[in-house]
Amino acid sequence: MSSSQSHRDRIYIIRDIIMKLVEYGQLNQTALVSFCGLNLKKHRSIFDKMELNGLIIKTEKSLGKRTVTVYSATQKGLEFCRTIIEPYESLFPRSIDINGKIY
């Protein structure tokens, strides 16, 4: 891995997804992936597991001939952040590189 790329732990990706959904209420798939700085092909399994575990809800809406995938956070997802991820993050805070980027 080059020095310009950074690795973000899976738990922080999950937290970022839930927090963006809490902030916006619901987001379409494209916006959510973009706001969280993810690659859908690479991170689809995280979305699938979060949905399977009830942390997020995936809804498909028809807009004319196309279908839009919309995600929203669940109460279980919010509780997961509060009881599991926030204590984890206080013990193992994210690192900040020399450019101020969190990873």
BELRARA-V960404 format. One record per helix or strand of 3 or more residues. SS is the DSSP state (2 for helix, 1 for strand). FROM is the first residue (numbers start at 1). TO is the last residue. Records with the same first field share a line. If there is no record, write none. Layout:
BEGIN
SS=FROM-TO, FROM-TO
END
This chain:
BEGIN
2=10-24, 29-35, 40-52, 75-91
1=26-28, 56-63, 66-73
END
